[in-house]
């Protein structure tokens, strides 16, 4: 449990749309880190939280239904222990965060494939689950390496 005198580790997770990958990473980091962390997520072109991201995280007991899809600029002047980009496009477009102790890129495949969703909804859901689980495994390892 977090001691009130111990500062929380602050993490910002970025993706282009702040729709799927960054939202799921945000959910995992907040869930696994508990009261030891403060997590935010944002996008360079926010598009709203994907309903299937919410559904897939609910399947594993993590509720991200109250998450918002924010623009990265609202966090530009804040201090973070680490700013993590989870898509290559966000890595390229990511603004400089002077208050970030460090930045990290951990790219994940985009689960939001509209053509696949139209052609095969079950395969589309399985793609989301696979990428969700990849993000979860990364989040566990990241927090362990952080000592969080």
N, C-alpha and C positions, 0 to 999 in steps of 0.2 A: 504494500500500500504506500502511496506517495505521502511523504512527510511534507507538511505545509512549508517547511523551510527549504525543501529541495525543489529547484526549478524543474519544470517539465521539459522534456526534449520536444522541440517544435519542428514539425516537418510540413513541407508543402509539396504536393504531388501535382505535376503538370502534364496535360495532354492537350492536343489541339482543341477538341470539342468539349472537354470536361464532361463527357457523356457516358463512357463505359470504363475504360482502363483506369483512369485516374480516380473515378468514383469507387471502383472496386478496391483499388489499392488504399484509398482513403479509409474505406470501411474496415478492411483487414487491419491496417496499422492502428486505427483507433480501438478496434475490438481487442486485438492482441496486446497492445501497449497499455490499455486501461488508463488508470489515472496517472501513469508515468509519462504520458505523451499528450501533445496537442497537435492535431492534424488538420490541415486544410487542403483543399484541392481547387484547381482552377484550370482555365483553358485560354489559349490564345484567340480562339473563336468559339466561345461557349455556345452549346446547342441544346442544353437541357439534359437532365439525367434520363438515360434510356430506360424505359419500363422493364425491359428484360434484364438489365443490370440489377435493378431492384429485386426482381423476382428470383434471379439466380443467387443473389446474396441472402435473400430470405430462406432459400432452400438449406443453407448451412447455418442459419440462426443469426445472421448479421443484418440488422435493419438499417438500410441507407435511404429509406423513403423520405426522410426529412432533409436530405442533402439538397443543396442548391448548386446550380451550374454557374460559377462565378468567372469573371474576367480576371486574368492574371494581374492586371494593373492595380487592383485594389489591395494587393499584398506586396507591391514593389518596395515599399518603405519599411516593411516589418522585418524583424530579426528571426531567422530560422537556423536551426542546427544543420539542416540539410534540405536542399531543394532537389527533388527527384523528377526527372522527365521520364515518362513511360511510353513515349512514341517519338520516332525519329523527327517528325515534322515539328513537334514542340521543342525538341532539342535545338533544331536549327533556328526557330523563331523566338526562343526563350529570351526575354530581356535579362539584363544584368540585375542581380539582386545584391546590392552592396551590403545588406544585413545578413547574408547567408554565410555561415561558417564554411560551407562547402556545397558543391553541386555534384550530382550523380546522374548518369543516364542508365536506365534499365529498360530497354525497349521490349514491348510485347506486341504480338500480332493484334490487329484490330478485329474484335469479334463482330462488329456491326457490318455484315455483308448483306446489303439489301437484295441482291440477286439471289443469294442462297436462301434468304428468308422467304422470298416469293416462291422459289422452286421447291424447297424442302424445309418446312418449318422445324421438323424434329432435328435434322442435321444442323440447322442454324442454332437451336438451343444447345445441342451437344458441343458446338464450337464455343459458345459462350461459357459453358461449364468447364471445358478444357482450359480456356484462357483464364477464367476465374481461378481455377486450381493452380495454374502456373503462377499467377500473381500472389496467391496465398502462400505458396512455398517460398517465393522470393521474400515476401513480407516477414515470414518467420525467421528466415536467415538474416535479413537486414536488421531486424530488432535484436536478434541474438548477437550480431557483430557490434551493434551499438551499445550492448550491455543494458538494453532497455527491457 
